């Protein structure tokens, strides 16, 4: 499997994690330029830790093509991509995991929300749902879910929320009409497939669901980078959480459990530099602009997992010597990008709320990089 994305791509991490579980060999094409940040650094190192430990090999070049800077896109990235596309033995996953299968997954999540409302687990349908928009796959799935819920007479379809998509890429923010067309195509394809497979035929509600979509462009900033509004949103969330904010629950094999930080406390949502912080900032801005006393039910749809996938490290596999060897195999601009992701000790303090903490490999690599580059 060959997966594409920026160095901080969540899809690349997910593909590496599931590939390690099922024994598939995963190659990663980091082709998209993305600003360095703590969150992006975690994802970059997580992918390598999972792939290297699965193979028990130290040959970085076997797994990655990093071409997110300068002429490497033409000299390394594009040739490797063409090789993967025309290979009979490789399956290529495009950036963002945006395809009709992915849309169906998010459609299922929307229908789960609708069922929770119908069954009384939630008091009422939300008035607003806020989420970041990258490839548009999640947004398309939620809109498809609204259409199917409408066809079924479900609460989410009968009382549809305003779905606020916060565009997170500066290029897409310049052409929101293109983003809307892409999302509409995802919704249409998903509803078509469900109907063809004998499921609920909700194709007539395509326009009905699309009317729920509201795109916001003013919070995009630079792709992958922290924005001032995003940093403020994270700080406000952390202060509110420390003052007694409610717990976050995740489903683990049918049983809801609180995700806990290293101190055993319920962890707040993870507001990352690329996606969730920008959507959260937009949601705060909207909420504060509402008239005083205007009560609305708002859902924040966080697309950043609280659990950072990381392999179980074994010293004999990823020793300091092996890490040093891997660093020397990386192009200089990649090592430099890692260095720009931030101070490792500060990152550890900031991300202490994550359940699995930061992959040990990340610390080990960072230490080696700092010394090897001197």
Secondary structure by P-SEA (a helix, b strand, c coil): cbbbbccccaaaaaaaaaaaaabbbbbbbccbbbbbcaaaaaaaaaaaaaaaaaacccccccccccccccccccccaaaaaaaaaacccbbbbccccccaaaaaaaaaaaaaaaaaaaaccccccccbbbbbbccaaaaaaaaaaaaaaaaacccccccccbbbbbbccaaaaacaaaaaaaaaaaaaaaaaaaaaacccccccaaaaaaaabbbbcccccccccccaaaaaaaaaaaaaaaaccbbbbbbccccccccccccccccccccccccaaaaaaaaaaaaaaccccbbbbbbbbccccccccccccccccccaaaaaaaaaaccaaaaaaaaacccaaaaaaaaccccccccaaaaaaaaaaaaaac
